[in-house]
Amino acid sequence: MSCEDKGNISYGITTFQQIITSCCGAILTSILVTPLDVVKVRLQAQSNPALKGKSFLDSDGLTDHIYLYENGTGKTWNKTSARFTGMFDGFAKIVQREGVKALWSGLPPSLAVSVPTTVIYFTSYDHLRDALIYKLGDNDYIPLIAGAVARLCSATVISPIEMIRTRIQSGRLTYTQVLDRISTGVTQDGWLSLWKGWGPTILRDVPFSALYWYNYEYFKMTLCKKSGLHEPTFFIIFSSGAAAGSIAATLTLPFDVIKTHRQTELWELDSTDSPRKKTRSLWEVMKRIVIENGFTGLFTGIIPRLTKIAPACAIMISTYEYGKIFFHKLNKDKDM
């Protein structure tokens, strides 16, 4: 596959084959990255007493993960007083005291959302990019536009499912209780209530996606040219994905912090019986963060975020690209 061929038309694969590759990428990424996520969240929990009894939301670039803290620990964690001194110490102590399975706690609900989200997202991106290239010709800004629109579509479609999942996890409710609450919300506020929290999600995910795809395509093309290669190697794809994910994660971190605060407020209001539930606007949330923690408060958690998003993006794009190359060669051999 030539580095100069940007459209999926050159791949010669079907939409179903694209769905298979994106599905495999989402599953593999979640399996490999979840242990990093578990350790990172525990490190953050032990250093922040304010998380006691509250929900915590985190993202790996593909989807969100919700964790609960009770008395400073997650509901699935052993109630021990031992503290972690770092990532490696956390891995060792979790495996020693709770077993290897504890590193993948919370994986099933994450897969329930990450798989359909990623399938819609990556497949939409490829088709949009191809359509834009066909209509407008090759342009460096096409990945930026296609990435933004693809994320907008996937986030909008999955938003109701994401809301159901977050309510189940954050409120520890049964499916019946959640459906009753949703039914009541739809009756009182209309069908748009199913997209509560959509605005903050779009504020973070659309810029992230636009920056990610623009930089990924740029880095891949540049590395291919400098190496004198016609086809991108695994190292080029992997490193381009990691670099693009790191840049996008850093530049959009303020949006992520605002989304987390905003989403937490929505969950807390949902759990109260107050007849008047007034939430702050995004601008008010941002001003409060700056007033309480300074401008640097908008970049809280930059190191843990990069620790997870960089490998997540690299693993996902590598799996997806090589999956498409595999099906391209398979289809080519069948036609011969």
N, C-alpha and C positions, 0 to 999 in steps of 0.2 A: 504494500500500500504506500503510495507516494506521499511525502510530506506536503507536496503542493496540492494534493487533492483534498479539498476541505469539505466537499459535500458527501453525504451518505449515498448519493447516486453511484459514486465510484465503488462503494462497498458492495453493491448488488445484493443486499440482504432484505428480507421481508420485515414488516412491522412486528410480526409475531416473534421473529428471531431477535429483534431489538428488545422486545419485552423480556425475553428469556435472559439476555445478557444483563440488562439493568436489574432484573430480579436477583440473579446470582450475585451481582455486585453489591446490592443492598444487604443481602444475607451475610455474605463474607465480611463486609465492612462492619456490620453490627457485631458479629461474633468476635472479630479481632480487636475492635475498639472498646467494647463494653468493659473489659477488665480495667483499662485505663480510666474509664469513666467512673467506675465504682471506687477505685482508690482515690481519684481526684476529689470526688464528692465527699468522701470521708475526711480527707485532709481539710477541706474547706469547712466542714461541719464542726470539727473539733476546735477550730480557731475562731469560730463565730458563734458565741452563745445566743445571739439574737435569733438564730435559726430554730431554737427550741420550740417544738410544737407547731412549726410552720412548714409550708411546702417550699421546695426548691426546684427551680426549672433550669435545665441545661440543654445545650444543643451541640451536635457534632457536625453540623453542616448539612446533614440529611434530614433530620427530624429532631423533635424535642424529647427530653426525658424528664420525668417528674419523680422527685424523691421526697420522702416524708421523714421528719426528725422528731423523735420522742426522747426527751431528756438528753438531748445532744447526740442521739444516735439514730440511725435509720431503723424503720420498723422490722427489717429483716436481719439486722445486725445483732451479734451477741452483745449483751449488756456488760462490757468490760471497761475498766478504767484506763487500760493501757493506751498510750498515745503513739501515733506514728510520727517518726522523725523525717520521713521523706517518702518518695514514690516507691523505692525498692524495699524500704522497711515496711511500708504498707502492704505490698504484695506478699512479703514473707509472713507477716503476722496474720493476714487474712487466711492464707492457705494453711498455716499451722493450726489455727484455732477454729476455723470454720469449714475448712475443706476447699478444694479447688472450685466446686460448684458455686461458692459464694461470689466468685469473681464475675459470674454471669447472672447475678440477681437482677431482675427487671428486664431480662432479654425478651421474653415472649410479648409483653405489651409494646415494647419498642419495635419489634418486627411487624406487629400488626398494623403499625402506621408507616414505618419507614419503607416497607416493601411497596405498597401501592403508591406512596408519594414519589419514590424514586423512579418507578416505572413510568408514571405520568410525566414526571419532570424531564428525564433523560430522553424519552421517546419524543416528547413535544419539542425539546430543544433541537434534536436532529432534523425533524421534519420542518420546523420553522426556519432553521438555518439553510436547509436545502432550497426551500421556497424563496427565501430572500436572495440567495445567490442566483437562482434561476431568473428572478425578476429584475434584480438590480446589478447583477454581476458581482465579481469578487470584491469585497470591501472589508477593511480591517475592523470596522465597527459592527459588522453583522453579528458576530458572536455576542457582543454586548447587548444588542437589541433582542436577539433570540433568547439569550439566557434570562433576561428580565421578564419577557413575556411568558416563557415556559414556567418560571417559578411562580408568576402571578396566577397562571392557570392551575398549576398543581396545588398551590396553597389554598386557592378558593374552593376547589373540588373536595379536598381532604379536610378542610376546616371543621365541618360538623363532626366527622369521625374523631378528629383530634380533640374536640371539645368533650365528647363523650369519654374518651380515654382519660383526659386530665381530670375530669370530675370523679371518675371511678377511683383513680389513684390518689388524688389530693384529698378527697373526702371519705375514702374507704367505704364507698357505697356499693350496693349490689346493682346488677343491671336493671332490675325492676325499679329500684329507687331512682336511678338515674333517668330512666325513661319517663317515670312519673313527673320528675322535676322538669325535664325537657318539654313534656306535653303541656305542663302548666305554663312554662315560659312562652311557648308558641301561642297558647291561648291568650295570654296577657299582652305579649309584645309583638306577636306576629312571627312569620318564618325567618325574618332577619336575625332573630335572637339565636338561631343556630350558628351564626357567624360571629358571635361575640368574641372579641379578641383578635378578629381578622386584621384590623388596622395596624396594631403593633407588630403583628407577624409579617405583614407585607412591608412595613417600614424597614425591617431588618433583612428579610430574605431576598427581596427583589434587588436592592443594591448589592448584596453579597453575591447573588447569582450573576448579575451583570459584570461585576468586577472579576469574578472567578473565571468565567468563560473567555472574557477578553484576554486576560493575562495568560490563561492556559494555552490558548491557541497561539498567542504571540511567543511564549517561551518555547513551545514545541517546535514552531517554525524556525525560530532563531537557532536553537540547539541543533536542529537538523542541518541547517545551512553551514554552521560553524564546523560541524563534524563531517560535512561532505557526504551525508547519507541521504538516500532517497526514501527510506522508510524509517519511522521513529522506532528506536529500540525501547525495551522495557525501562531502562534507566531514564531515558528522555521523557517518556510518558509519566513515570512515577515521580521524578523530580519536578517536572512541570506542574503536575497536579498538586504536589506538596507546596511549592512556591506560590502558586496562584491561590491556594486555599489560605495560606498564611497571610498574604497581602489583603485578601478580601476580609478575613476574620479580624485583622487589626483595624482596618478602616471602618468597618461596620460595628465594632464593639460597642460604641455609645448607643447605637440602636438596640443592640442586644440587651444592654443593661436597662434601658428604658422599658423594653418589652417585658423583661423579667419583673420589674417593679410593678408595671401596669397589670400584668397577668396575675401576680400575687394579690393585688388589691381586688381584682374581680373575684378570685377564689374566696378571699376573706369575706367579701360582701355577700357572696352566695351562701356562706355558712352562717350568717347572722339572720336574725328574725326582725331586724329593723325595718319599719315600713318605708323609710326613706333611705334609699341606697344611692348615694351620689359618688361617682368616681371622678378622679382628677383627669384632666386632659393630658395628652402626651407632653405638651409644652409645660404644664404645671408640674408633671412628674420630673421632667428634665431640670427645671429650676430648683425643685426641692433637693434633687441629688447634688447639684452644684453648690447650693447653699450649705447643705449638711456635710459634704465631703470634699468640696472644692472641684475644680475642673477635672482633676485626676480621677474623681469618683466615677466619671463616665467611662473610664478604662479599667475598672475593677475586674480582676481575674484574667488579665491578658495572657499571662504565662500558662495557666491551666487550660485556657481556651485554645491556645496554639498547640499545646502538647497533644490535644486530642484531634483538633480539626485538621492539622497538617497531614498526619497519617491517614485519617479517615478519607480525605479528599484524594490522596495519592492511591490508596487501595481501591477506592471506588472507580476512579477513572481508568486505572490500569486494568482492572477486571473487565470493565465495560468495553474499552478499546480492543483488548485482545479477544474478547468474546465476539465482537463484530468481525475482526480479522479471521477468526476461526470459521465463522459461518460464511464469510466471503469466499474463503478457499474451498469450503465444503460445497457451496453452490457452483463454484467454478468447475470443480472436478465432476459434478453431476452433468454439467452442460457439455463437457468434452466427450 
